[in-house]
Amino acid sequence: MNIAIIGAGNVGGALGGSWARAGHRISFGVRDPAAEKTRALLASAGASTSAALPAEAARGAEVVVLATPWDATEAALAAAGDLHGKVLVDCTNPLKFTPGVGLELALGFNESGGERVAGWAAGARVVKAFNTYGWENFANPRYPNAAELKPVMFLAGDAAAAKATVGQLATDIGFEPFDAGALRAARELEPLALIWIRRAFSGARNPHFTWARLTR
Ligand SMILES: NC(=O)c1ccc[n+]([C@@H]2O[C@H](COP(=O)([O-])OP(=O)(O)OC[C@H]3O[C@@H](n4cnc5c(N)ncnc54)[C@H](OP(=O)(O)O)[C@@H]3O)[C@@H](O)[C@H]2O)c1
């Protein structure tokens, strides 16, 4: 599959490397395709990866992945051009830093970042995913103590076919898709990211953990 990743930082770089190893073609949509850090990323991510300006990267892709800081997301989407009909994977979290409180959601309860993204990206089929864990788990989703269990990847979106596509992309890099419901359920997935962040960066500071589903 041709995948454009807008934002080639921690999340974009980790997902791009993992999907490239799984056989997908990756075009990173970046503001400076010739930058040294972009060249270093391409060298480590492999031959099936390239970099271009966001609109050029998105043009040739069936799936566009959004991995930008929340404050930059509206502008990044505008720079990505027409996304009508494309699957748009929203990995962002609408976080803000409040002195005395720390990281918290910039919006919630009656809206979500995922829904706001859908409003900004006319005609795109938005799926919220890859937002509830740190990038370390996208780079390597293998856990020696988990036996047969796979980490789950929560998905929220209104278009069933788009959600199935993103579920397959999650499966391709070692996750078990978990359908959290319509895009509105991004209101539940975004606070879930905060639970992960607080746990990962307190105490022993271990970002190498995810949620899994136990059933009987
Ligand atoms: N960090 C995590 O583990 C994690 C996990 C799940 C979800 N998230 C969410 O994922 C998003 C990205 O996080 P991150 O840690 O990957 O951030 P990051 O390392 O800071 O990378 C952000 C990327 O976005 C690019 N960017 C910024 N403004 C842009 C614009 N206007 N147009 C195009 N690209 C732009 C930056 O490019 P330049 O180099 O040009 O500035 C950079 O490559 C955030 O919303 C975060 O909340 C993060």
The ligand as a MOL file (V3000), in Angstrom:
LIG
                    3D

  0  0  0     0  0            999 V3000
M  V30 BEGIN CTAB
M  V30 COUNTS 48 52 0 0 0
M  V30 BEGIN ATOM
M  V30 1 N 5.2820 10.8230 21.0210 0
M  V30 2 C 4.5020 9.7570 21.1040 0
M  V30 3 O 4.9560 8.6990 21.5250 0
M  V30 4 C 3.0630 9.8360 20.6250 0
M  V30 5 C 2.2670 8.6660 20.6340 0
M  V30 6 C 0.9620 8.7160 20.1290 0
M  V30 7 C 0.4800 9.9230 19.6080 0
M  V30 8 N 1.2700 11.0530 19.6340 0 CHG=1
M  V30 9 C 0.7580 12.2640 19.0120 0
M  V30 10 O 1.2900 12.2240 17.6920 0
M  V30 11 C 1.6000 13.5440 17.2510 0
M  V30 12 C 3.0720 13.6160 16.8740 0
M  V30 13 O 3.8730 13.3550 17.9980 0
M  V30 14 P 5.4550 13.1610 17.8510 0
M  V30 15 O 5.9590 12.8080 19.1960 0
M  V30 16 O 5.7590 12.2930 16.6990 0 CHG=-1
M  V30 17 O 5.9060 14.6550 17.5200 0
M  V30 18 P 7.3220 15.1470 16.9750 0
M  V30 19 O 8.3620 14.1210 17.2440 0
M  V30 20 O 7.5070 16.5110 17.5160 0
M  V30 21 O 7.1280 15.2170 15.3910 0
M  V30 22 C 6.2000 16.0810 14.8320 0
M  V30 23 C 6.4460 16.1840 13.3400 0
M  V30 24 O 5.4630 17.0580 12.7840 0
M  V30 25 C 6.1110 17.8970 11.8630 0
M  V30 26 N 5.3630 19.1300 11.6650 0
M  V30 27 C 5.1790 20.1540 12.5430 0
M  V30 28 N 4.4330 21.1120 11.9900 0
M  V30 29 C 4.1390 20.6890 10.7190 0
M  V30 30 C 3.4090 21.2520 9.6420 0
M  V30 31 N 2.7810 22.4390 9.7630 0
M  V30 32 N 3.3520 20.5610 8.4810 0
M  V30 33 C 3.9520 19.3600 8.3550 0
M  V30 34 N 4.6600 18.7720 9.3530 0
M  V30 35 C 4.7440 19.4430 10.5140 0
M  V30 36 C 7.4820 18.1370 12.4260 0
M  V30 37 O 8.3020 18.5360 11.3800 0
M  V30 38 P 9.4890 19.6010 11.5170 0
M  V30 39 O 10.6690 18.7520 11.7970 0
M  V30 40 O 9.4850 20.2630 10.1760 0
M  V30 41 O 9.1280 20.5270 12.6430 0
M  V30 42 C 7.8170 16.7300 12.9620 0
M  V30 43 O 8.3490 15.9210 11.9440 0
M  V30 44 C 1.2030 14.4760 18.4010 0
M  V30 45 O -0.0860 14.9760 18.1460 0
M  V30 46 C 1.2100 13.5650 19.6230 0
M  V30 47 O 0.3230 14.0200 20.6280 0
M  V30 48 C 2.5400 11.0130 20.1220 0
M  V30 END ATOM
M  V30 BEGIN BOND
M  V30 1 1 1 2
M  V30 2 2 2 3
M  V30 3 1 2 4
M  V30 4 1 4 5
M  V30 5 2 4 48
M  V30 6 2 5 6
M  V30 7 1 6 7
M  V30 8 2 7 8
M  V30 9 1 8 9
M  V30 10 1 8 48
M  V30 11 1 9 10
M  V30 12 1 9 46
M  V30 13 1 10 11
M  V30 14 1 11 12
M  V30 15 1 11 44
M  V30 16 1 12 13
M  V30 17 1 13 14
M  V30 18 2 14 15
M  V30 19 1 14 16
M  V30 20 1 14 17
M  V30 21 1 17 18
M  V30 22 2 18 19
M  V30 23 1 18 20
M  V30 24 1 18 21
M  V30 25 1 21 22
M  V30 26 1 22 23
M  V30 27 1 23 24
M  V30 28 1 23 42
M  V30 29 1 24 25
M  V30 30 1 25 26
M  V30 31 1 25 36
M  V30 32 1 26 27
M  V30 33 1 26 35
M  V30 34 2 27 28
M  V30 35 1 28 29
M  V30 36 1 29 30
M  V30 37 2 29 35
M  V30 38 1 30 31
M  V30 39 2 30 32
M  V30 40 1 32 33
M  V30 41 2 33 34
M  V30 42 1 34 35
M  V30 43 1 36 37
M  V30 44 1 36 42
M  V30 45 1 37 38
M  V30 46 2 38 39
M  V30 47 1 38 40
M  V30 48 1 38 41
M  V30 49 1 42 43
M  V30 50 1 44 45
M  V30 51 1 44 46
M  V30 52 1 46 47
M  V30 END BOND
M  V30 END CTAB
M  END
